[in-house]
Amino acid sequence: MVEVVEAKSKPVLLIVDDEKRLVRSLEIALASNSYDIVTAHTAAEGIDQAMAVRPEVILLDLRLPDSDELEPLNRLKIMLPESRILMMSAHGDIRIAVEAVKQGAYDFITKPFDVMAVKSRIGPWLQDTGEAEPVTASRFVGSSPALTGLMEQVSMVARSPARNILLKGPSGTGKTAIAREIHQQSSAANAPFVEVNCAALPESLLEAELFGAEKGAYTGAHKRRKGLIEQADGGTLFLDEIGELSLPMQAKLLTFLESYRYRPVGSEKELEADLRVIAATNKDLHAASESGDFRSDLYYRLTIMPVNLPPLAERLEDVPALLDYFATRIASKQGTEPVSFSEDVLDILQQFQWPGNIRELKNTVERLSVLYPGQLVTVDKLPPEIQGVESESAVEQQACSMSEFHDETGSGLPESMDEYLASAEKAIILKALEKTGGHKSKAAELLHISRHAFKRRLQKLGIDT
C-alpha cells in the first residue's frame, strides 16, 4: 500500500538511485530549509514514494536494478505529469539522453556532476512560498453562480456513496483539481489518489499499468508490477482523457467497474479493489457512444453521477479574482512583486472568451509576470490575440452611434444585429484604411488594435486590400 502524506507543508525533492552512498551525499549537499528530500533505491520504491509524496522534482537514475532504462520515467510521467524529472546517468549515453527528453524528462545529468549546477537547475521548482495548497473549496477562486453551483455539486458528490463519477468540460477548466477536491472531501481523503492520463499511456502497456502484471507476463516484466488500481485501493483512481481509450480497453474497464474485481496480466488469481473511479473527458461521450467510438454501456455506467464543469466564458465575473490569485502566486514563486492590471485591461480580459479556459488565463498571467514583473499591465502589453477584444467592444459602441452605416442596398437597417455590426465594422475599417492611404499597420494603430487583430478582421469581413 502506498503511504499517503496528508498535507505537504513544503515542496519535495525525490532522489532515486541504487548507489546508496551517492544518494546520501546528494541528500546532504542539496539539503535546504525550503524543501524536503525523500529518497529511494529501486524503481519500485521510487514509484511508491512518488505516489505518496507527489514531489515537485525527481532526480531519477537511468539504470536501476529492477527496471528497464526508461520504464520508471514513462510510469512517473503518466502518474505524476506535473513533476519535473531529471535523469541521472554515469554512462553519458547521448542516444538515451535524447530519448529520455523526448519521452518527457526535463533534463539529463551526467555523473559525476557539479552539485551547485544541479541545485541551480532544481531550485526554481522547489521554492517554498510559505503557502500550503489548501484542500478545501477555497482554492477555487471566484464567487460566480456557475462556480458556486459547481462547488455545491462537488460537495454533494464527494459525500455520496457513488463509486463512478464522470467529469465533463472543455480542456483547461480544472477537471484534475475538481477530481482532487472530490477525493479530499470524501471519507477516503487520507487514502491514495492515483491519477493517470489515458491519452499518454501506450495501448500495449495500458492493461498492465491499470491492472498490474506478474513477473514474466511479457517481455521486460522482470518482477511483479503493481497496477494503478492496486495502488489506489481504498482511495480514488482518476482516469483523465477517458475518451481516448480504445474499444478493447473500454470493454476491460467496463468489466472491472461492474464488479470491481480484476486479474493482473499473467495471473490466474482474481483480486478485488475498494475504490472510487473518477473519469474525465473533454469529448462528447454521448455523441461518441451513438457513433460507435465509445461503448454505450460504459458511457451509461460512468454517467450515474456526472459533473459538468463550466467554461470560463460562463463565469467571466470571476476573471478579476483569478487574475489577482495567479499574479500573487506566480510573483511569490518568482520572488518579485505581482503584476497589476489597468481598468482598460480588466475590461478587455472580462470580455475575452478564453477558449483555453483557466489554463489559458494562468499562462497569460505567467507570461505577463515574466515580461513585466511588478508593473501595471496596460493594453499595449497584452498578447495580440487578446488585444483584438478591444476592437470588438469599440466597434459595437461606435456602431450604435453611426446611423449612416446601413446595408449596401441603402434600404435602411440590415435584417439582423449581426449584419448591422459587421456592416458598421467594415465601414470603420475602410475609413481607417482610407485615412492612412491603405497602410494596414497605421490603420491598426489608428483603431488601437494590434496588426494581427486587424488582419483577422480583414479576413473575417472579406476586405481585400
TORBA-615374 format. One record per residue (C-alpha): residue in three letters; chain; x, y, z. Coordinates in nm, 3 decimals, always signed. Layout:
<nodes>
 res chain       X       Y       Z
 ALA     A       X       Y       Z
...
</nodes>
This chain:
<nodes>
 res chain       X       Y       Z
 MET     A  +0.000  +0.000  +0.000
 VAL     A  +0.126  +0.346  -0.086
 GLU     A  +0.182  +0.562  +0.219
 VAL     A  -0.013  +0.885  +0.189
 VAL     A  +0.109  +1.218  +0.319
 GLU     A  -0.197  +1.410  +0.440
 ALA     A  -0.059  +1.759  +0.374
 LYS     A  +0.256  +1.898  +0.224
 SER     A  +0.396  +2.199  +0.408
 LYS     A  +0.696  +2.225  +0.174
 PRO     A  +0.789  +2.126  -0.180
 VAL     A  +0.952  +1.782  -0.210
 LEU     A  +1.261  +1.657  -0.394
 LEU     A  +1.271  +1.282  -0.456
 ILE     A  +1.610  +1.118  -0.528
 VAL     A  +1.602  +0.767  -0.678
 ASP     A  +1.935  +0.588  -0.725
 ASP     A  +2.065  +0.243  -0.630
 GLU     A  +2.403  +0.387  -0.520
 LYS     A  +2.327  +0.446  -0.153
 ARG     A  +2.642  +0.649  -0.087
 LEU     A  +2.564  +0.881  -0.377
 VAL     A  +2.208  +0.926  -0.256
 ARG     A  +2.331  +1.011  +0.092
 SER     A  +2.587  +1.257  -0.049
 LEU     A  +2.319  +1.427  -0.259
 GLU     A  +2.084  +1.437  +0.038
 ILE     A  +2.347  +1.625  +0.239
 ALA     A  +2.467  +1.851  -0.044
 LEU     A  +2.119  +1.950  -0.161
 ALA     A  +1.971  +1.994  +0.187
 SER     A  +1.764  +2.310  +0.227
 ASN     A  +1.510  +2.459  +0.464
 SER     A  +1.296  +2.545  +0.161
 TYR     A  +1.207  +2.187  +0.067
 ASP     A  +1.205  +1.831  +0.197
 ILE     A  +1.410  +1.546  +0.049
 VAL     A  +1.283  +1.188  +0.015
 THR     A  +1.500  +0.903  -0.116
 ALA     A  +1.457  +0.561  -0.274
 HIS     A  +1.699  +0.298  -0.411
 THR     A  +1.487  +0.097  -0.657
 ALA     A  +1.237  +0.182  -0.928
 ALA     A  +0.951  +0.019  -0.737
 GLU     A  +1.037  +0.204  -0.417
 GLY     A  +1.079  +0.527  -0.609
 ILE     A  +0.736  +0.498  -0.772
 ASP     A  +0.574  +0.418  -0.438
 GLN     A  +0.742  +0.717  -0.275
 ALA     A  +0.649  +0.942  -0.567
 MET     A  +0.282  +0.847  -0.539
 ALA     A  +0.293  +0.905  -0.162
 VAL     A  +0.461  +1.247  -0.153
 ARG     A  +0.391  +1.381  -0.507
 PRO     A  +0.729  +1.555  -0.542
 GLU     A  +0.783  +1.874  -0.740
 VAL     A  +1.121  +1.743  -0.864
 ILE     A  +1.255  +1.391  -0.913
 LEU     A  +1.624  +1.306  -0.965
 LEU     A  +1.595  +0.965  -1.132
 ASP     A  +1.883  +0.731  -1.213
 LEU     A  +1.876  +0.585  -1.562
 ARG     A  +1.993  +0.238  -1.467
 LEU     A  +1.805  +0.088  -1.175
 PRO     A  +1.837  -0.284  -1.096
 ASP     A  +1.466  -0.366  -1.106
 SER     A  +1.358  -0.199  -1.432
 ASP     A  +1.442  -0.118  -1.791
 GLU     A  +1.614  +0.215  -1.856
 LEU     A  +1.319  +0.444  -1.933
 GLU     A  +1.035  +0.244  -1.780
 PRO     A  +1.030  +0.438  -1.446
 LEU     A  +1.035  +0.767  -1.638
 ASN     A  +0.738  +0.662  -1.850
 ARG     A  +0.538  +0.547  -1.549
 LEU     A  +0.612  +0.859  -1.347
 LYS     A  +0.518  +1.088  -1.636
 ILE     A  +0.186  +0.909  -1.664
 MET     A  +0.108  +0.912  -1.292
 LEU     A  +0.263  +1.248  -1.198
 PRO     A  +0.255  +1.468  -1.510
 GLU     A  +0.328  +1.785  -1.309
 SER     A  +0.655  +1.659  -1.155
 ARG     A  +0.984  +1.772  -1.312
 ILE     A  +1.200  +1.467  -1.376
 LEU     A  +1.576  +1.498  -1.426
 MET     A  +1.750  +1.179  -1.538
 MET     A  +2.094  +1.088  -1.399
 SER     A  +2.349  +0.856  -1.560
 ALA     A  +2.716  +0.773  -1.524
 HIS     A  +2.729  +0.646  -1.879
 GLY     A  +2.685  +0.967  -2.075
 ASP     A  +2.480  +0.789  -2.337
 ILE     A  +2.369  +1.064  -2.576
 ARG     A  +2.117  +0.841  -2.751
 ILE     A  +1.940  +0.754  -2.427
 ALA     A  +1.960  +1.117  -2.311
 VAL     A  +1.784  +1.236  -2.625
 GLU     A  +1.521  +0.963  -2.595
 ALA     A  +1.463  +1.047  -2.227
 VAL     A  +1.399  +1.412  -2.308
 LYS     A  +1.167  +1.310  -2.594
 GLN     A  +0.969  +1.095  -2.350
 GLY     A  +0.923  +1.375  -2.101
 ALA     A  +1.239  +1.413  -1.890
 TYR     A  +1.308  +1.779  -1.820
 ASP     A  +1.684  +1.736  -1.830
 PHE     A  +1.963  +1.477  -1.835
 ILE     A  +2.259  +1.498  -1.594
 THR     A  +2.580  +1.301  -1.647
 LYS     A  +2.769  +1.172  -1.343
 PRO     A  +2.991  +1.290  -1.188
 PHE     A  +2.815  +1.624  -1.176
 ASP     A  +2.857  +1.964  -1.015
 VAL     A  +2.625  +1.973  -0.714
 MET     A  +2.585  +2.351  -0.739
 ALA     A  +2.481  +2.316  -1.102
 VAL     A  +2.220  +2.057  -1.001
 LYS     A  +2.097  +2.285  -0.724
 SER     A  +2.054  +2.574  -0.966
 ARG     A  +1.853  +2.353  -1.204
 ILE     A  +1.612  +2.225  -0.943
 GLY     A  +1.587  +2.545  -0.740
 PRO     A  +1.308  +2.723  -0.932
 TRP     A  +1.060  +2.441  -0.867
 LEU     A  +1.146  +2.390  -0.503
 GLN     A  +1.096  +2.738  -0.367
 ASP     A  +0.886  +2.737  -0.055
 THR     A  +0.619  +3.004  -0.093
 GLY     A  +0.505  +2.952  +0.264
 GLU     A  +0.161  +2.861  +0.131
 ALA     A  +0.048  +2.504  +0.169
 GLU     A  -0.205  +2.421  -0.101
 PRO     A  -0.545  +2.426  +0.066
 VAL     A  -0.752  +2.112  +0.046
 THR     A  -1.089  +2.284  +0.068
 ALA     A  -1.305  +2.459  -0.187
 SER     A  -1.136  +2.791  -0.103
 ARG     A  -0.872  +2.721  -0.364
 PHE     A  -1.139  +2.755  -0.632
 VAL     A  -1.130  +3.127  -0.689
 GLY     A  -1.443  +3.325  -0.763
 SER     A  -1.799  +3.379  -0.649
 SER     A  -1.996  +3.346  -0.973
 PRO     A  -2.321  +3.146  -0.970
 ALA     A  -2.159  +2.894  -1.208
 LEU     A  -1.869  +2.825  -0.969
 THR     A  -2.089  +2.827  -0.659
 GLY     A  -2.322  +2.575  -0.817
 LEU     A  -2.029  +2.355  -0.921
 MET     A  -1.880  +2.351  -0.572
 GLU     A  -2.216  +2.264  -0.418
 GLN     A  -2.243  +1.971  -0.658
 VAL     A  -1.885  +1.864  -0.579
 SER     A  -1.959  +1.855  -0.206
 MET     A  -2.275  +1.652  -0.264
 VAL     A  -2.100  +1.403  -0.494
 ALA     A  -1.795  +1.370  -0.267
 ARG     A  -2.008  +1.266  +0.028
 SER     A  -2.234  +1.037  -0.174
 PRO     A  -2.181  +0.659  -0.199
 ALA     A  -2.133  +0.687  -0.577
 ARG     A  -1.832  +0.485  -0.693
 ASN     A  -1.832  +0.603  -1.056
 ILE     A  -1.817  +0.976  -1.137
 LEU     A  -1.774  +1.144  -1.476
 LEU     A  -1.632  +1.499  -1.504
 LYS     A  -1.726  +1.669  -1.829
 GLY     A  -1.599  +2.000  -1.959
 PRO     A  -1.366  +2.170  -2.207
 SER     A  -0.987  +2.148  -2.172
 GLY     A  -0.842  +2.383  -1.913
 THR     A  -1.150  +2.403  -1.689
 GLY     A  -0.980  +2.229  -1.395
 LYS     A  -1.104  +1.870  -1.411
 THR     A  -0.797  +1.738  -1.228
 ALA     A  -0.843  +1.995  -0.949
 ILE     A  -1.212  +1.903  -0.917
 ALA     A  -1.124  +1.532  -0.903
 ARG     A  -0.881  +1.604  -0.620
 GLU     A  -1.143  +1.814  -0.443
 ILE     A  -1.397  +1.530  -0.460
 HIS     A  -1.131  +1.299  -0.313
 GLN     A  -1.038  +1.546  -0.037
 GLN     A  -1.400  +1.598  +0.066
 SER     A  -1.473  +1.225  +0.069
 SER     A  -1.434  +0.980  +0.358
 ALA     A  -1.125  +0.843  +0.176
 ALA     A  -0.935  +1.174  +0.191
 ASN     A  -0.640  +1.014  +0.369
 ALA     A  -0.622  +0.723  +0.124
 PRO     A  -0.431  +0.727  -0.208
 PHE     A  -0.532  +0.948  -0.501
 VAL     A  -0.387  +0.795  -0.818
 GLU     A  -0.404  +0.993  -1.141
 VAL     A  -0.347  +0.855  -1.490
 ASN     A  -0.372  +1.027  -1.827
 CYS     A  -0.526  +0.767  -2.057
 ALA     A  -0.407  +0.954  -2.366
 ALA     A  -0.044  +0.928  -2.250
 LEU     A  -0.046  +0.551  -2.199
 PRO     A  +0.072  +0.336  -2.492
 GLU     A  -0.202  +0.090  -2.582
 SER     A  +0.040  -0.202  -2.543
 LEU     A  +0.110  -0.110  -2.178
 LEU     A  -0.227  +0.019  -2.068
 GLU     A  -0.368  -0.307  -1.936
 ALA     A  -0.054  -0.383  -1.737
 GLU     A  -0.043  -0.028  -1.598
 LEU     A  -0.402  -0.038  -1.479
 PHE     A  -0.437  -0.400  -1.364
 GLY     A  -0.074  -0.488  -1.289
 ALA     A  +0.128  -0.781  -1.422
 GLU     A  +0.302  -1.087  -1.289
 LYS     A  +0.674  -1.143  -1.338
 GLY     A  +0.742  -1.277  -1.687
 ALA     A  +0.395  -1.187  -1.816
 TYR     A  +0.553  -1.003  -2.110
 THR     A  +0.897  -0.904  -2.239
 GLY     A  +1.064  -0.676  -1.986
 ALA     A  +0.847  -0.780  -1.690
 HIS     A  +1.139  -0.866  -1.461
 LYS     A  +0.929  -0.856  -1.145
 ARG     A  +0.568  -0.832  -1.039
 ARG     A  +0.424  -0.492  -1.130
 LYS     A  +0.167  -0.337  -0.901
 GLY     A  -0.107  -0.183  -1.113
 LEU     A  -0.260  +0.160  -1.063
 ILE     A  -0.585  +0.005  -0.943
 GLU     A  -0.400  -0.178  -0.668
 GLN     A  -0.210  +0.140  -0.577
 ALA     A  -0.538  +0.331  -0.550
 ASP     A  -0.708  +0.063  -0.338
 GLY     A  -0.904  +0.229  -0.058
 GLY     A  -0.891  +0.567  -0.229
 THR     A  -0.957  +0.722  -0.569
 LEU     A  -0.847  +0.632  -0.921
 PHE     A  -0.867  +0.931  -1.156
 LEU     A  -0.881  +0.841  -1.526
 ASP     A  -0.823  +1.159  -1.725
 GLU     A  -0.897  +1.173  -2.101
 ILE     A  -1.104  +0.854  -2.078
 GLY     A  -1.244  +0.923  -2.423
 GLU     A  -0.905  +0.823  -2.567
 LEU     A  -0.933  +0.460  -2.456
 SER     A  -0.954  +0.202  -2.733
 LEU     A  -1.269  -0.008  -2.761
 PRO     A  -1.097  -0.327  -2.632
 MET     A  -0.968  -0.137  -2.329
 GLN     A  -1.311  +0.015  -2.273
 ALA     A  -1.452  -0.338  -2.253
 LYS     A  -1.196  -0.438  -1.989
 LEU     A  -1.262  -0.126  -1.786
 LEU     A  -1.638  -0.188  -1.803
 THR     A  -1.589  -0.543  -1.674
 PHE     A  -1.391  -0.405  -1.381
 LEU     A  -1.649  -0.135  -1.300
 GLU     A  -1.929  -0.394  -1.288
 SER     A  -1.770  -0.591  -1.004
 TYR     A  -1.450  -0.410  -0.901
 ARG     A  -1.272  -0.739  -0.948
 TYR     A  -0.980  -0.780  -1.186
 ARG     A  -0.699  -1.013  -1.283
 PRO     A  -0.340  -0.885  -1.332
 VAL     A  -0.180  -0.969  -1.666
 GLY     A  -0.031  -1.320  -1.650
 SER     A  -0.207  -1.406  -1.324
 GLU     A  -0.471  -1.670  -1.255
 LYS     A  -0.569  -1.505  -0.928
 GLU     A  -0.856  -1.257  -0.923
 LEU     A  -0.821  -0.951  -0.699
 GLU     A  -1.080  -0.706  -0.566
 ALA     A  -1.041  -0.331  -0.520
 ASP     A  -1.235  -0.098  -0.291
 LEU     A  -1.206  +0.241  -0.457
 ARG     A  -1.387  +0.523  -0.633
 VAL     A  -1.328  +0.582  -1.004
 ILE     A  -1.345  +0.939  -1.133
 ALA     A  -1.324  +0.969  -1.509
 ALA     A  -1.283  +1.293  -1.704
 THR     A  -1.320  +1.394  -2.066
 ASN     A  -1.345  +1.699  -2.289
 LYS     A  -1.524  +1.493  -2.554
 ASP     A  -1.895  +1.450  -2.609
 LEU     A  -1.912  +1.088  -2.498
 HIS     A  -2.284  +1.068  -2.569
 ALA     A  -2.222  +1.152  -2.934
 ALA     A  -1.923  +0.916  -2.939
 SER     A  -2.138  +0.635  -2.798
 GLU     A  -2.401  +0.692  -3.068
 SER     A  -2.134  +0.687  -3.341
 GLY     A  -1.977  +0.369  -3.201
 ASP     A  -1.648  +0.533  -3.098
 PHE     A  -1.725  +0.485  -2.729
 ARG     A  -1.911  +0.193  -2.573
 SER     A  -2.262  +0.300  -2.478
 ASP     A  -2.273  +0.056  -2.183
 LEU     A  -1.953  +0.209  -2.042
 TYR     A  -2.089  +0.559  -2.102
 TYR     A  -2.405  +0.484  -1.904
 ARG     A  -2.203  +0.314  -1.631
 LEU     A  -1.991  +0.630  -1.591
 THR     A  -2.276  +0.881  -1.611
 ILE     A  -2.453  +0.759  -1.300
 MET     A  -2.310  +1.071  -1.133
 PRO     A  -2.199  +1.328  -1.396
 VAL     A  -2.046  +1.665  -1.304
 ASN     A  -2.035  +1.940  -1.568
 LEU     A  -1.756  +2.196  -1.540
 PRO     A  -1.846  +2.537  -1.686
 PRO     A  -1.606  +2.705  -1.931
 LEU     A  -1.451  +3.029  -1.810
 ALA     A  -1.667  +3.216  -2.064
 GLU     A  -1.967  +3.128  -1.844
 ARG     A  -1.808  +3.277  -1.531
 LEU     A  -1.632  +3.590  -1.662
 GLU     A  -1.718  +3.774  -1.341
 ASP     A  -1.453  +3.554  -1.172
 VAL     A  -1.176  +3.680  -1.403
 PRO     A  -1.053  +3.970  -1.179
 ALA     A  -1.026  +3.740  -0.877
 LEU     A  -0.845  +3.475  -1.084
 LEU     A  -0.602  +3.735  -1.221
 ASP     A  -0.518  +3.854  -0.871
 TYR     A  -0.483  +3.498  -0.742
 PHE     A  -0.244  +3.383  -1.014
 ALA     A  -0.047  +3.710  -1.016
 THR     A  +0.017  +3.679  -0.642
 ARG     A  +0.114  +3.311  -0.654
 ILE     A  +0.339  +3.346  -0.958
 ALA     A  +0.514  +3.653  -0.814
 SER     A  +0.572  +3.464  -0.490
 LYS     A  +0.741  +3.180  -0.677
 GLN     A  +0.948  +3.421  -0.886
 GLY     A  +1.047  +3.632  -0.588
 THR     A  +0.903  +3.950  -0.746
 GLU     A  +0.614  +4.188  -0.692
 PRO     A  +0.288  +4.081  -0.862
 VAL     A  +0.169  +4.248  -1.178
 SER     A  -0.142  +4.465  -1.161
 PHE     A  -0.396  +4.546  -1.429
 SER     A  -0.533  +4.877  -1.555
 GLU     A  -0.910  +4.931  -1.572
 ASP     A  -0.900  +4.912  -1.953
 VAL     A  -0.717  +4.581  -1.935
 LEU     A  -0.963  +4.440  -1.682
 ASP     A  -1.249  +4.537  -1.914
 ILE     A  -1.082  +4.360  -2.206
 LEU     A  -0.996  +4.048  -2.005
 GLN     A  -1.355  +4.023  -1.884
 GLN     A  -1.479  +4.038  -2.243
 PHE     A  -1.230  +3.784  -2.378
 GLN     A  -1.390  +3.440  -2.418
 TRP     A  -1.082  +3.242  -2.301
 PRO     A  -1.103  +2.941  -2.536
 GLY     A  -0.829  +2.774  -2.330
 ASN     A  -1.022  +2.846  -2.008
 ILE     A  -0.846  +2.880  -1.671
 ARG     A  -0.527  +2.722  -1.806
 GLU     A  -0.504  +2.994  -2.072
 LEU     A  -0.568  +3.268  -1.816
 LYS     A  -0.299  +3.131  -1.586
 ASN     A  -0.050  +3.106  -1.873
 THR     A  -0.129  +3.464  -1.975
 VAL     A  -0.065  +3.592  -1.623
 GLU     A  +0.259  +3.393  -1.606
 ARG     A  +0.375  +3.539  -1.937
 LEU     A  +0.296  +3.894  -1.822
 SER     A  +0.464  +3.830  -1.485
 VAL     A  +0.786  +3.723  -1.658
 LEU     A  +0.786  +4.014  -1.903
 TYR     A  +0.666  +4.291  -1.669
 PRO     A  +0.732  +4.188  -1.306
 GLY     A  +0.574  +4.426  -1.057
 GLN     A  +0.443  +4.653  -1.332
 LEU     A  +0.099  +4.782  -1.427
 VAL     A  -0.025  +4.587  -1.729
 THR     A  -0.168  +4.824  -1.988
 VAL     A  -0.345  +4.739  -2.314
 ASP     A  -0.025  +4.756  -2.523
 LYS     A  +0.132  +4.486  -2.303
 LEU     A  -0.144  +4.231  -2.367
 PRO     A  -0.086  +3.942  -2.612
 PRO     A  -0.210  +4.029  -2.964
 GLU     A  -0.481  +3.765  -2.962
 ILE     A  -0.635  +3.929  -2.653
 GLN     A  -0.586  +4.288  -2.769
 GLY     A  -0.828  +4.212  -3.051
 VAL     A  -1.114  +4.203  -2.799
 GLU     A  -1.082  +4.579  -2.761
 SER     A  -1.172  +4.630  -3.124
 GLU     A  -1.495  +4.431  -3.087
 SER     A  -1.608  +4.646  -2.796
 ALA     A  -1.514  +4.966  -2.976
 VAL     A  -1.696  +4.858  -3.290
 GLU     A  -2.017  +4.785  -3.102
 GLN     A  -2.008  +5.124  -2.930
 GLN     A  -1.932  +5.313  -3.247
 ALA     A  -2.190  +5.118  -3.447
 CYS     A  -2.466  +5.231  -3.215
 SER     A  -2.384  +5.598  -3.278
 MET     A  -2.322  +5.580  -3.653
 SER     A  -2.664  +5.569  -3.813
 GLU     A  -2.518  +5.641  -4.156
 PHE     A  -2.382  +5.287  -4.180
 HIS     A  -2.671  +5.096  -4.336
 ASP     A  -2.665  +4.793  -4.555
 GLU     A  -2.516  +4.815  -4.904
 THR     A  -2.860  +4.832  -5.067
 GLY     A  -2.929  +5.161  -4.891
 SER     A  -3.266  +5.033  -4.775
 GLY     A  -3.206  +5.110  -4.410
 LEU     A  -3.100  +4.878  -4.128
 PRO     A  -2.993  +4.524  -4.213
 GLU     A  -3.221  +4.241  -4.111
 SER     A  -3.014  +4.136  -3.808
 MET     A  -2.793  +4.296  -3.545
 ASP     A  -2.501  +4.076  -3.656
 GLU     A  -2.530  +4.213  -4.010
 TYR     A  -2.557  +4.566  -3.876
 LEU     A  -2.245  +4.533  -3.661
 ALA     A  -2.049  +4.369  -3.945
 SER     A  -2.154  +4.650  -4.178
 ALA     A  -2.054  +4.914  -3.924
 GLU     A  -1.723  +4.743  -3.851
 LYS     A  -1.645  +4.714  -4.222
 ALA     A  -1.718  +5.082  -4.276
 ILE     A  -1.495  +5.183  -3.982
 ILE     A  -1.206  +4.970  -4.110
 LEU     A  -1.242  +5.103  -4.466
 LYS     A  -1.245  +5.459  -4.335
 ALA     A  -0.927  +5.391  -4.132
 LEU     A  -0.759  +5.246  -4.442
 GLU     A  -0.868  +5.548  -4.643
 LYS     A  -0.721  +5.787  -4.386
 THR     A  -0.388  +5.601  -4.382
 GLY     A  -0.363  +5.557  -4.758
 GLY     A  -0.419  +5.181  -4.734
 HIS     A  -0.136  +5.130  -4.481
 LYS     A  -0.251  +4.838  -4.263
 SER     A  -0.013  +4.893  -3.970
 LYS     A  -0.109  +5.260  -3.943
 ALA     A  -0.479  +5.176  -3.978
 ALA     A  -0.447  +4.922  -3.695
 GLU     A  -0.269  +5.182  -3.483
 LEU     A  -0.543  +5.435  -3.559
 LEU     A  -0.805  +5.187  -3.435
 HIS     A  -0.592  +5.098  -3.128
 ILE     A  -0.565  +4.730  -3.213
 SER     A  -0.271  +4.507  -3.300
 ARG     A  -0.175  +4.445  -3.663
 HIS     A  -0.250  +4.075  -3.606
 ALA     A  -0.603  +4.152  -3.481
 PHE     A  -0.654  +4.397  -3.768
 LYS     A  -0.561  +4.132  -4.026
 ARG     A  -0.809  +3.892  -3.866
 ARG     A  -1.084  +4.150  -3.904
 LEU     A  -0.995  +4.199  -4.271
 GLN     A  -1.018  +3.827  -4.339
 LYS     A  -1.341  +3.786  -4.141
 LEU     A  -1.511  +4.074  -4.322
 GLY     A  -1.376  +3.978  -4.665
 ILE     A  -1.195  +4.308  -4.715
 ASP     A  -0.936  +4.269  -4.992
 THR     A  -0.661  +4.531  -4.986
</nodes>
